[in-house]
Amino acid sequence: MSDTVLMVGTRKGLWVGRSDAARRDWEWSGPHSDMEEVYSCLVDVRGDRPRLLVGASSPWLGPQVRISEDLGATWKDAEEPPRFPADVDASVERVWQLVAGAGPGVVYAGTEPGAVFRSSDGGHTFTLERGLWDHPHRPEWGAGYGGQAFHTILPHPSDPSSVLAALSTGGVYGTTDGGETWEPRNQGVSAIFLPEGQQYPAYGQCVHKVARHPSRPERLYLQNHGGVFRSDDEGGSWTSIADGLPSDFGFPVVVHPHEPDTIYTFPLGGGEGRYPVDAQARVWRSRDAGDTWERLGDGQLPDGFFVGVMRDAMCVDDHPEAGVYVGARNGSVWVSPDAGESWHCAVRDLPDVMCVRAAALD
């Protein structure tokens, strides 16, 4: 029977949970990177043994990527974490995203300010994706309420030269030549904060998260600052799939690991109240790529819930019966071991949860 590992990054450190395939009872270690902000984490299951990577930011020492090859028992700092070269007048403030690339040992990091870095040695050393940093649009990118950051990086599952990235506030960009050039891919995505008649710009959207399934890399799902969208041509064009949701505002969007048409969101009330509609914590699922939606968690997920769920605080694992995980800003993490049918609280009273990542371990 497979084991399960769950990483929970918070505003004051990282916790690592272990369970079996039932995912009912959990044992926890932490805090790791105590009192540091953890906005990104990665369970890298490539290779002979799983590796945990965490992007932690110290208010005194700055950001760092740490790596554990023993499920959190010990950690080692990256030799060269994401840092701008000497000729760039900027400094990395946070690592918002860590994701495995298509090639062996490739790891991408997305940072604040908005930049993407690439590692070819498993996260020990990183170099700036200069083609994106030098993009002519960059001086016009804004900063969302949480800051300007590349929070989404989606390497193509089989083409190492193709990568999608998204930032708030700037939109979705893609490369097909290994990072030499990048183009905006935002046609049909709204920017509701702009004046009427200017709300569908070529770039400048406040994208909150983008997801896709490796078996259908051309299909993308996007949670926007106002709007939920799908693309069937790898970001060339987007159409709304928000009908049926209680709100089109939220942060995460997640794809089922085995069903490319099954997606999950956690709608919030929008700018006037960034907590769930009617203060009821509910996950919404579509099994037809966003054509219809169903509400999950009635009677199990909490009511009187006046906190949000951040863009990377929702994830799935890759068990045959997939698990869904939701971390909240009140320090609780909720788990569904059966793809959303039932829910229980795995841990509570942690600091403000920023990210969760889970995986099945053989």
HELIX and SHEET records of a PDB file:
HELIX    1   1 ARG A  130  TRP A  133  1                                   4    
HELIX    2   2 ARG A  138  GLU A  140  5                                   3    
HELIX    3   3 VAL A  277  ALA A  279  5                                   3    
SHEET    1   A 4 GLU A  27  HIS A  32  0                                        
SHEET    2   A 4 GLY A  13  ASP A  20 -1                                        
SHEET    3   A 4 ASP A   3  THR A  10 -1                                        
SHEET    4   A 4 VAL A 353  LEU A 361 -1                                        
SHEET    1   B 4 GLU A  37  ASP A  44  0                                        
SHEET    2   B 4 ARG A  51  SER A  58 -1                                        
SHEET    3   B 4 GLY A  62  SER A  68 -1                                        
SHEET    4   B 4 LYS A  76  ASP A  77 -1                                        
SHEET    1   C 4 ARG A  94  ALA A 100  0                                        
SHEET    2   C 4 VAL A 107  GLU A 112 -1                                        
SHEET    3   C 4 ALA A 115  SER A 119 -1                                        
SHEET    4   C 4 THR A 127  LEU A 128 -1                                        
SHEET    1   D 4 ALA A 149  PRO A 155  0                                        
SHEET    2   D 4 VAL A 163  SER A 168 -1                                        
SHEET    3   D 4 GLY A 171  THR A 175 -1                                        
SHEET    4   D 4 GLU A 183  PRO A 184 -1                                        
SHEET    1   E 4 VAL A 207  ALA A 211  0                                        
SHEET    2   E 4 LEU A 220  ASN A 224 -1                                        
SHEET    3   E 4 VAL A 228  SER A 231 -1                                        
SHEET    4   E 4 THR A 239  SER A 240 -1                                        
SHEET    1   F 4 PHE A 249  VAL A 255  0                                        
SHEET    2   F 4 ILE A 263  LEU A 268 -1                                        
SHEET    3   F 4 VAL A 283  SER A 286 -1                                        
SHEET    4   F 4 GLU A 294  LEU A 296 -1                                        
SHEET    1   G 4 MET A 314  VAL A 316  0                                        
SHEET    2   G 4 VAL A 324  GLY A 327 -1                                        
SHEET    3   G 4 VAL A 333  SER A 336 -1                                        
SHEET    4   G 4 HIS A 344  VAL A 347 -1                                        
END                                                                             
